[in-house]
Amino acid sequence: MTRTGKFLLINALLLTAYAPALAADGAVETVVVTSARLPQPVGNAAFSNTPLTADQLASSGRLDDALEQVPGLSLFRRSNSINANATTQGISLRSIAPSGAGRTAVLLDGVPINDPFGGWVIWGALPYEDIGGADVVRGAGAGPYGAGALTGTILLTERDTTNGIAIADASYGSRGTLRAGASGGIQDGDFDLFASAAGERSNGWIPIRPPRRGAADNHLWLDSGEASVRAQQRLGGGVMLSARAEYYDDARGGGVRGVESEAKGWIGSVTLSRPNEGDHLGWRVQGWFIGSGFMNTSASVPTFPAPRSIATPANDQYATPALGIGGNAALIGSSGHFRWEAGGDVRVNSGESREFYFFNGTDFADKRRSGGRETIGGLYGEGAYDDGLWLLTLGLRADYWATAQGHLVQQVRATNAVLLDNDFKGRSGTVPTARFGARRAIFGDQYLRVAAYEGFRVPTLNELYRPFRAGNNNTQANSGLKPERLYGAEIGWGGAIGSDVTWNLTGFWNRLHDAIANVTIASSPGGVTFQRRNAGDIEALGLEGDTAWRLNDALSLRAAFSITDARVHENPSAIPPGQPSLTGNRPAQAPPVTITGGATWLPFDKLKLDANLHWESARFEDDQNTMRLGSAFVLDLKASYLLTEALSAFVAMDNAANANIATAQAADGTISYGQPRMYEVGLTYRP
């Protein structure tokens, strides 16, 4: 049985377990128990943020697709989680400088979801059936978010516990796509249990189009699944104890014969909390771990004897065991118009990449191990004054970071003879950061706000220690990388006209200092050699906005945009002699303009029509801005019909216009393309 089959079986068992809770007419008892999630930071309303409901997150079928309706939010490349390798699923905001490691922190009820070795996010581990909402906060996250919240933070919350099924769905689509997911819970007095499971598989598509396509090209297939369970016990006095465990397994094909990857792991957390009520202090204590494993094979595609006719193995990253452990604690209080929070957090990431390399025509001749450990911990305090007219907030934070046990060992595979044995010196430092915001209510329901902030990100273990080859390109690690810093300021205007129209408009300036980038140090028609370096500063000046308009009970519209002029100001010492200057260039994979929009129409009671569009301008594949990827337009359509009070049937079409979505360009000019037009039909049960 495939991993997807196992997760689909879990879904079936989940539905069976909850069946007794369903009444004969399909209704369930509408009892909801709020999970022991962490409260929103006290001053968040002074910063640019976009809340998303569970229905909004479910509308796109995948969480990362739904989040990309937020202006300026994107994965490293234009690929989505149905076809992107895990190492390119890092997420960033504001199109300043997308990165495979990601420059945005993703938290699920306080638990960091970014991978402990590479910083990317496995979106297959976050099915929308499990997620109850999201709050996308733009700007550096000093205060409660800590390291990694450089361009913003995505705060995910798990669904509350319902006594019965919360949501269940199943679908079948083109290219052999099959998906099913379900979540729900049971309650017994002060104890409740919530569980979710989802599985998906797809034959995918071949990313290289004719006439460039050759015998070496293959499908971007997917076989992914997730299951989680959360148990909660109310202990009296408002205290809640919550424990959660999750397992995920995400395997996929890389579009070239012999190129595959698999990411799997466990996530666990225990949270003890009490809300702030009146004069009683609120508090929380949380511990968590992420145990992940990653394997990835790559191949080169030579131009001889014929272009793309064969694929030669280039690298076999057969295991990457990694462990992230950490915790946080906080006190929360209020007095009159003043609220405050003080606390601390710590995380320790360790991991090692184990791989074979140097293919000699019959097998890999050499092997390497590379990895290390990093520790990041900090203390913070944040206070907010809110009298309904003014909201003033200030957050201060101090962090300590350290790297240790860094190593790169290369050996002859047959004899274990040592070719290279590097033990990298440990490094450490302290980083103070802060954020300030002010929001003033003006006429009607409008407001003006200003904010300033700074944040930092420690390089991942992958960036520091692991060299690798992907296709025809080589990337060298750099154990001397310094943490990235971001400084920024913004001004915003927003409001509402009654309950029908809302809008937000924000202008911002950001400077990303010591930006980590893959710097070209050699290139040829056969491939490119990069090294990770602190390439310099990236300055970004931008404008972003969103609006929603409810025309009547049947029709609503939404639109958002992001315009970002991001430019590199290189560090001369980081650029190799003879290489072109990067100063004035746009960061790789950073589109200057993004526009999103959508509509929801109920032409009559039982029929619902949804449309989502996403357009972005051209971007560059490389730091030298020589490989241009044209603009991309994606239109997704969905129609659902209510069969009963709880059961609906739907048909959906992704990339309805079958637009060409250029996702990558090789040194020889070969372009890879993203998801073509795909459809699916299915059923959704939602009491």
Residue pairs with C-beta under 8 A, 6 or more apart in sequence:
1 9
2 201
2 223
3 199
3 223
3 224
3 225
3 249
3 251
4 178
4 199
4 200
4 201
4 223
4 224
4 225
5 199
6 199
6 225
7 180
7 197
7 198
7 199
7 225
7 226
7 227
8 178
8 180
8 199
8 225
10 197
10 199
10 225
10 227
11 168
11 170
11 180
11 181
11 182
11 197
11 198
11 199
14 168
14 182
14 183
14 184
14 195
14 196
14 197
15 165
15 168
15 182
17 186
18 164
18 165
18 184
18 186
21 28
21 29
21 163
21 164
21 165
21 184
21 186
22 28
22 164
22 165
25 645
26 644
26 645
26 646
26 647
26 687
27 645
27 646
27 687
28 162
28 163
28 164
28 165
28 687
29 163
29 164
30 162
30 687
31 162
31 163
31 187
32 160
32 161
32 162
33 160
33 161
33 162
33 185
33 187
33 192
33 232
34 160
35 109
35 157
35 158
35 159
35 160
35 161
35 194
35 230
35 232
35 242
36 109
36 232
36 240
36 241
36 242
36 271
36 272
36 273
37 109
37 110
37 157
37 158
38 109
38 110
38 271
38 273
38 284
38 286
39 275
39 276
39 282
39 332
40 135
40 155
41 143
41 144
41 145
41 341
41 382
41 395
42 332
42 339
42 340
42 341
42 382
42 383
42 384
42 393
43 143
43 382
43 383
43 384
43 391
43 392
43 393
43 394
43 395
43 437
44 135
44 137
45 386
45 391
45 439
46 384
46 391
46 392
46 393
46 437
46 438
46 439
46 449
46 451
47 137
47 138
47 139
47 435
47 437
47 449
47 451
47 453
48 137
48 138
48 139
48 451
48 490
48 492
48 504
48 506
48 508
48 544
49 135
49 136
49 137
49 138
50 70
50 135
50 136
50 504
50 546
51 133
51 134
51 135
51 136
52 66
52 67
52 70
52 133
52 134
52 135
52 136
53 133
54 128
54 131
54 132
54 133
54 159
56 66
56 69
57 63
57 66
57 67
57 128
57 131
57 133
57 134
58 66
58 128
58 129
58 167
59 66
59 610
59 612
59 638
60 66
60 69
60 612
60 636
61 128
61 179
61 652
61 654
61 680
62 80
62 81
62 82
62 123
62 128
63 81
63 123
63 126
63 127
63 128
63 131
64 75
64 80
64 81
64 89
64 91
64 123
65 80
65 81
65 636
66 128
67 73
67 91
67 134
67 136
67 154
68 74
68 75
68 80
68 596
68 614
69 558
69 560
69 596
69 598
69 612
69 614
70 93
70 136
70 546
70 560
70 596
71 544
71 545
71 546
71 560
71 561
71 562
71 594
71 595
71 596
72 93
72 94
72 95
72 138
72 542
72 544
72 562
72 564
72 594
73 91
73 92
73 93
73 104
73 136
74 91
74 92
74 95
74 98
74 591
74 594
75 81
75 84
75 88
75 89
75 90
75 91
75 98
76 84
76 88
76 89
76 90
76 92
76 98
76 99
76 100
76 102
76 589
77 84
77 88
77 98
77 589
77 663
77 664
78 616
78 629
78 632
78 661
78 662
78 663
78 674
79 88
79 663
79 674
80 674
80 675
81 89
81 123
81 124
82 200
82 202
82 204
82 220
82 222
82 675
83 204
83 205
83 207
83 220
83 222
83 252
83 674
83 675
85 252
85 254
85 261
85 296
86 115
86 118
86 120
86 122
86 250
86 261
86 263
86 294
86 296
87 100
87 118
87 120
87 261
87 296
87 462
88 100
88 120
89 100
89 102
89 120
89 121
89 122
89 123
90 98
90 99
90 100
90 101
90 102
90 103
90 114
90 118
90 119
90 120
90 121
91 102
91 104
91 106
91 121
91 154
92 98
92 99
92 102
92 103
92 104
92 151
92 152
93 103
93 104
93 136
93 138
93 151
93 152
94 138
94 151
94 152
94 508
94 510
94 540
94 542
94 544
94 562
94 564
95 540
95 542
95 562
95 564
95 566
95 590
95 591
95 592
95 594
96 103
96 151
96 510
96 512
96 538
96 540
96 564
96 566
96 587
96 590
97 103
97 512
97 515
97 517
97 538
97 566
97 587
97 588
97 590
98 587
98 588
98 589
98 590
99 516
100 118
100 119
100 120
101 118
101 119
101 120
101 459
101 460
101 462
101 463
101 516
102 114
102 119
102 120
102 121
102 148
103 148
103 150
103 151
103 457
103 484
103 486
103 512
104 148
104 149
104 150
104 151
104 152
104 153
104 154
105 112
105 114
105 141
105 145
105 146
105 148
105 149
105 150
105 152
105 153
105 154
106 112
106 113
106 114
106 121
106 153
106 154
106 156
107 113
107 145
107 153
107 154
107 155
107 156
108 126
108 131
108 156
108 157
108 158
109 156
109 157
109 158
109 244
109 269
109 271
110 269
110 271
110 284
110 286
110 288
110 328
111 244
111 267
111 269
111 286
111 288
111 290
112 148
112 288
112 290
112 324
112 326
112 347
113 121
113 122
113 125
113 126
113 156
113 267
113 290
114 120
114 121
114 148
115 121
115 122
115 263
115 290
115 292
115 294
115 322
115 324
116 290
116 292
116 322
116 323
116 324
116 349
116 350
116 351
116 461
117 292
117 294
117 320
117 322
117 349
117 351
117 353
117 371
117 460
117 461
117 462
118 294
118 460
118 461
118 462
119 148
119 460
119 462
122 248
122 250
122 263
122 265
122 292
124 200
124 224
124 225
124 226
124 248
124 250
125 226
125 246
125 248
125 250
125 265
125 267
126 156
126 226
127 181
127 196
127 198
127 226
128 181
129 159
129 166
129 167
129 168
129 169
129 181
129 182
129 183
129 196
129 198
130 158
130 159
130 183
130 196
130 198
130 226
130 228
131 156
131 157
131 158
131 159
132 157
132 158
132 159
132 160
133 156
133 157
134 154
134 155
134 156
134 157
135 154
135 155
136 152
136 153
136 154
136 155
137 145
137 152
137 153
137 154
137 155
138 151
138 152
138 490
138 506
138 508
138 544
139 151
139 152
139 435
139 451
139 453
139 455
139 488
139 490
139 508
140 149
140 150
140 151
140 152
140 433
140 435
140 453
140 454
140 455
140 456
140 486
140 487
140 488
141 148
141 149
141 150
141 152
141 153
141 435
141 453
141 455
142 380
142 395
142 396
142 397
142 433
142 434
142 435
142 453
142 454
142 455
143 380
143 382
143 395
143 396
143 397
143 435
144 330
144 341
144 343
144 380
144 382
144 395
145 153
145 455
146 345
146 376
146 378
146 380
146 397
146 399
147 347
147 376
147 378
147 399
147 401
147 431
147 455
147 456
147 457
147 458
148 457
148 458
149 455
150 455
150 456
150 457
150 484
150 486
150 512
151 486
151 510
158 194
158 230
158 244
159 166
159 183
159 194
159 196
160 194
161 185
161 187
161 192
161 193
161 194
161 230
161 232
162 184
162 185
162 687
163 185
163 186
163 187
164 184
164 185
164 186
164 687
165 182
165 183
165 184
165 685
165 687
166 183
166 184
166 185
166 686
166 687
167 181
167 182
167 183
167 184
167 684
167 685
167 686
168 181
168 182
168 183
168 184
168 684
168 685
168 686
169 179
169 180
169 181
169 182
169 682
169 683
169 684
169 685
170 179
170 180
170 181
170 682
170 683
171 177
171 178
171 179
171 180
171 650
171 652
171 680
171 681
171 682
171 683
172 178
172 680
172 681
172 682
173 179
173 202
173 652
173 678
173 679
173 680
173 681
174 677
174 678
174 679
174 680
175 202
175 203
175 204
175 205
175 678
176 201
176 202
176 203
177 200
177 201
177 202
177 203
177 678
177 680
178 200
178 201
178 202
179 198
179 199
179 200
179 201
179 680
179 682
180 198
180 199
180 200
181 196
181 197
181 198
181 199
182 196
182 197
182 198
183 194
183 195
183 196
183 197
184 194
184 195
185 192
185 193
185 194
185 195
186 192
186 193
187 193
190 233
190 234
190 235
191 231
191 232
191 233
191 234
192 231
192 232
193 229
193 230
193 231
193 232
194 229
194 230
194 232
195 227
195 228
195 229
195 230
196 226
196 227
196 228
197 225
197 226
197 227
197 228
198 225
198 226
198 227
199 224
199 225
199 226
200 222
200 223
200 224
200 225
201 221
201 222
201 223
201 224
202 221
202 222
203 219
203 221
204 219
204 220
204 221
204 222
204 252
204 253
205 219
205 220
205 675
205 676
206 213
206 217
206 218
206 219
206 220
206 255
207 217
207 220
207 255
207 663
207 664
207 672
207 673
207 674
208 214
208 217
208 255
208 308
208 670
208 671
208 672
208 673
209 671
209 673
212 307
212 308
212 670
212 671
213 308
214 301
214 306
214 307
214 308
214 309
215 257
215 308
215 309
215 310
216 256
216 257
216 299
216 301
216 308
216 309
216 310
216 311
217 255
217 256
217 257
217 308
218 253
218 254
218 255
218 256
218 257
218 259
219 253
219 255
220 252
220 253
220 254
220 255
221 252
221 253
222 250
222 251
222 252
222 253
223 251
223 252
224 248
224 249
224 250
224 251
224 252
225 248
225 249
225 250
226 246
226 247
226 248
226 249
227 246
227 247
227 248
228 244
228 245
228 246
228 247
228 267
229 244
229 245
229 246
230 242
230 243
230 244
230 245
231 242
231 243
231 244
232 240
232 241
232 242
232 243
233 240
233 241
233 242
234 240
234 241
235 241
237 274
238 274
238 275
238 277
238 280
239 272
239 273
239 274
240 271
240 272
240 273
240 274
241 270
241 271
241 272
242 269
242 270
242 271
242 272
242 273
243 268
243 269
243 270
243 271
244 267
244 268
244 269
244 270
245 266
245 267
245 268
246 266
246 267
246 268
247 264
247 265
247 266
248 263
248 264
248 265
248 267
249 262
249 263
249 264
250 262
250 263
250 264
251 260
251 261
251 262
251 263
252 260
252 261
252 262
253 259
253 260
254 260
254 261
254 297
254 298
255 672
256 299
256 301
256 311
256 471
257 299
257 311
258 297
258 299
258 311
258 313
259 297
259 298
259 299
259 311
260 295
260 296
260 297
261 294
261 295
261 296
261 297
262 293
262 294
262 295
262 296
263 292
263 293
263 294
264 292
264 293
265 290
265 291
265 292
265 293
266 289
266 290
266 291
267 288
267 289
267 290
267 291
268 288
268 289
269 286
269 287
269 288
269 289
270 286
270 287
270 288
271 284
271 285
271 286
272 284
272 285
272 286
273 282
273 283
273 284
273 285
273 286
274 280
274 282
274 283
274 284
275 282
276 282
276 332
276 333
276 334
276 339
281 331
281 332
281 333
282 331
282 332
282 333
283 329
283 330
283 331
283 332
284 328
284 329
284 330
284 332
285 327
285 328
285 329
286 327
286 328
286 329
287 325
287 326
287 327
288 325
288 326
288 327
289 323
289 324
289 325
289 326
290 322
290 323
290 324
290 325
291 321
291 322
291 323
291 324
292 320
292 321
292 322
292 323
292 324
292 351
293 319
293 320
293 321
293 322
294 317
294 319
294 320
294 322
295 317
295 318
295 319
295 320
296 315
296 317
296 320
297 313
297 315
297 316
297 317
298 313
298 314
298 315
298 317
298 468
298 469
298 470
298 471
299 311
299 312
299 313
299 314
299 471
300 311
300 312
300 314
300 469
300 471
300 472
300 527
301 307
301 308
301 310
301 311
301 312
301 471
301 472
302 310
302 312
302 526
303 525
303 526
303 668
307 668
308 670
312 359
313 359
313 364
314 357
314 359
314 469
314 470
314 471
314 472
315 355
315 356
315 357
315 468
315 469
315 470
316 355
316 356
316 357
316 364
317 353
317 354
317 355
317 468
318 354
318 355
318 356
319 353
319 354
320 351
320 352
320 353
320 354
321 351
321 352
321 354
322 349
322 350
322 351
322 352
322 461
323 349
323 350
323 351
324 347
324 348
324 349
324 350
325 347
325 348
326 345
326 346
326 347
326 348
327 345
327 346
328 343
328 344
328 345
328 346
329 343
329 344
329 345
330 341
330 342
330 343
330 344
331 341
331 342
331 343
332 339
332 340
332 341
333 339
333 340
333 341
334 340
337 385
337 386
337 387
338 383
338 384
338 385
339 383
339 384
339 386
340 381
340 382
340 383
340 384
341 381
341 382
341 383
342 380
342 381
342 382
343 379
343 380
344 377
344 378
344 379
344 380
345 377
345 378
346 375
346 376
346 377
346 378
347 375
347 376
347 377
348 373
348 374
348 375
349 373
349 374
349 375
349 460
349 461
350 371
350 372
350 373
350 374
350 405
350 461
351 371
351 372
351 461
352 369
352 370
352 371
352 372
353 368
353 369
353 370
353 371
353 462
353 465
353 466
353 468
354 367
354 368
354 369
355 367
355 368
355 468
356 364
356 366
356 367
356 413
357 364
357 366
357 367
357 368
357 469
358 364
358 365
358 366
359 365
363 413
364 413
365 412
365 413
365 414
366 410
366 411
366 412
366 413
366 419
367 410
367 411
367 413
368 408
368 409
368 410
368 411
368 467
369 407
369 408
369 409
370 407
370 408
370 409
370 465
370 466
370 467
370 477
371 405
371 406
371 407
371 461
371 465
371 466
372 403
372 404
372 405
372 406
372 407
372 424
372 461
372 464
372 465
373 403
373 404
373 405
373 461
374 401
374 402
374 403
374 404
374 458
374 461
374 464
375 400
375 401
375 402
375 404
376 399
376 400
376 401
376 458
377 399
377 400
378 397
378 398
378 399
378 400
379 397
379 398
380 395
380 396
380 397
380 398
381 395
381 396
381 397
382 393
382 394
382 395
382 396
383 393
383 394
383 395
384 391
384 392
384 393
385 391
385 392
385 393
386 392
388 441
389 440
389 441
390 438
390 439
390 440
390 441
391 437
391 438
391 439
391 440
391 449
392 437
392 438
392 439
393 435
393 436
393 437
393 438
394 434
394 435
394 436
395 434
395 435
395 436
396 432
396 433
396 434
397 432
397 433
397 434
398 430
398 431
398 432
398 433
399 430
399 431
399 432
399 433
399 456
400 428
400 429
400 430
401 428
401 429
401 430
401 431
401 458
401 483
402 426
402 427
402 428
402 429
403 424
403 426
403 427
403 428
403 458
403 464
404 426
405 426
406 423
406 424
406 425
406 426
406 464
406 465
406 479
407 422
407 423
407 424
407 465
408 420
408 421
408 422
408 424
408 465
408 467
408 477
409 418
409 420
409 421
409 422
410 418
410 419
410 420
410 421
411 417
411 418
411 419
412 419
422 479
424 464
424 465
424 479
429 483
431 456
431 483
431 485
433 453
433 454
433 455
433 456
434 453
434 454
435 451
435 452
435 453
435 454
435 455
436 451
436 452
436 453
437 449
437 450
437 451
437 452
438 449
438 450
438 451
439 447
439 448
439 449
440 447
440 448
440 449
441 447
442 448
444 495
444 496
444 497
445 495
445 496
445 497
446 493
446 494
446 495
446 496
447 493
447 494
447 495
448 491
448 492
448 493
449 491
449 492
449 493
449 494
450 489
450 490
450 491
450 492
451 489
451 490
451 491
451 492
452 488
452 489
452 490
453 486
453 487
453 488
453 489
454 485
454 486
454 487
454 488
455 485
455 486
456 483
456 484
456 485
456 486
457 483
457 484
457 486
458 483
459 481
459 482
459 483
459 484
459 516
459 532
463 477
463 478
463 481
463 516
463 532
464 477
464 478
464 479
464 481
465 477
465 479
466 477
467 474
467 475
467 476
467 477
468 474
468 475
469 475
471 527
471 666
472 526
472 527
472 528
472 666
472 667
473 527
473 528
473 529
473 530
473 667
474 527
474 528
474 529
474 530
475 518
475 529
475 530
475 531
475 532
476 521
476 529
476 530
476 531
476 532
477 531
477 532
478 531
478 532
478 533
481 516
481 532
481 533
481 534
482 514
482 534
483 514
484 512
484 513
484 514
484 515
484 516
484 534
485 512
485 513
485 514
486 510
486 511
486 512
486 513
487 510
487 511
487 513
488 508
488 509
488 510
488 511
489 508
489 509
490 506
490 507
490 508
490 509
491 506
491 507
491 508
492 504
492 505
492 506
492 507
493 504
493 505
494 502
494 503
494 504
494 505
495 502
495 503
496 502
496 503
499 550
500 549
500 550
500 551
501 547
501 548
501 549
501 550
502 547
502 548
503 545
503 546
503 547
503 548
504 545
504 546
504 547
505 543
505 544
505 545
506 543
506 544
506 545
507 542
507 543
508 540
508 541
508 542
508 543
508 544
509 539
509 540
509 541
509 542
510 539
510 540
510 542
511 537
511 538
511 539
511 540
512 537
512 538
512 539
512 540
513 537
514 534
514 536
514 537
514 571
515 534
515 535
515 536
515 537
515 538
515 568
515 587
516 532
516 533
516 534
516 535
517 532
517 533
517 535
517 587
517 588
517 623
518 530
518 531
518 532
518 588
518 623
519 530
519 531
519 532
519 533
519 535
519 574
519 575
519 576
519 579
519 582
519 623
520 528
520 529
520 530
520 579
520 622
520 623
520 624
521 529
521 530
521 531
521 576
521 579
522 528
522 529
523 529
523 667
524 667
525 667
525 668
526 667
526 668
527 667
528 622
528 667
533 571
533 574
534 571
534 574
535 568
535 570
535 571
535 574
535 575
535 582
535 623
536 568
536 569
536 570
536 571
536 574
536 582
536 583
537 568
537 569
537 571
538 566
538 567
538 568
538 569
538 587
539 566
539 567
539 569
540 564
540 565
540 566
540 567
541 564
541 565
542 562
542 563
542 564
542 565
542 566
543 561
543 562
543 563
544 560
544 561
544 562
544 563
544 564
545 560
545 561
546 558
546 559
546 560
546 561
547 558
547 559
547 560
548 556
548 557
548 558
549 556
549 557
549 558
550 556
551 557
553 602
554 601
554 602
554 603
555 599
555 600
555 601
555 602
556 599
556 600
557 597
557 598
557 599
558 597
558 598
558 599
559 595
559 596
559 597
559 598
560 595
560 596
560 597
561 593
561 594
561 595
561 596
562 593
562 594
563 592
563 593
564 590
564 592
564 593
565 592
566 586
566 587
566 590
566 592
567 583
567 584
567 585
567 586
568 582
568 583
568 584
568 585
568 586
568 587
568 623
569 583
570 581
570 582
570 583
575 581
575 582
579 624
580 624
582 623
582 624
585 620
585 623
585 624
585 625
586 592
586 619
586 620
586 625
587 623
588 619
588 620
588 621
588 622
588 623
589 619
589 620
589 621
590 619
590 620
591 616
591 617
591 618
591 619
592 617
593 616
593 617
594 614
594 615
594 616
594 617
595 613
595 614
595 615
595 616
596 612
596 613
596 614
596 615
597 612
597 613
598 610
598 611
598 612
598 613
599 609
599 610
599 611
600 608
600 609
600 610
601 608
601 609
602 608
602 609
603 609
605 642
606 641
606 642
607 639
607 640
607 641
607 642
608 639
608 640
608 641
608 642
609 637
609 638
609 639
610 637
610 638
610 639
610 640
611 635
611 636
611 637
611 638
612 635
612 636
613 633
613 634
613 635
613 636
614 632
614 633
614 634
615 631
615 632
615 633
615 634
616 631
616 632
617 631
618 628
618 629
618 630
618 631
619 628
619 629
620 626
620 627
620 628
620 629
621 627
621 628
621 629
621 664
621 665
627 665
628 665
629 662
629 663
629 664
629 665
629 671
630 660
630 662
632 659
632 660
632 661
632 662
632 674
633 657
633 659
634 654
634 655
634 657
634 659
634 661
635 655
635 656
635 657
635 659
636 652
636 653
636 654
636 655
636 656
637 652
637 653
637 656
638 650
638 651
638 652
638 653
639 650
639 651
639 652
640 648
640 649
640 650
640 684
641 648
641 649
641 650
642 648
643 649
646 685
646 686
646 687
647 683
647 684
647 685
648 683
648 684
648 686
649 681
649 682
649 683
649 684
650 681
650 682
650 683
650 684
651 679
651 680
651 681
652 679
652 680
652 681
652 682
653 677
653 678
653 679
654 675
654 677
654 678
654 679
654 680
655 661
655 675
655 676
655 677
655 678
656 677
657 677
658 676
658 677
660 673
661 673
661 674
661 675
662 671
662 672
662 673
662 674
663 672
663 673
663 674
664 671
664 672
665 671
665 672
666 672
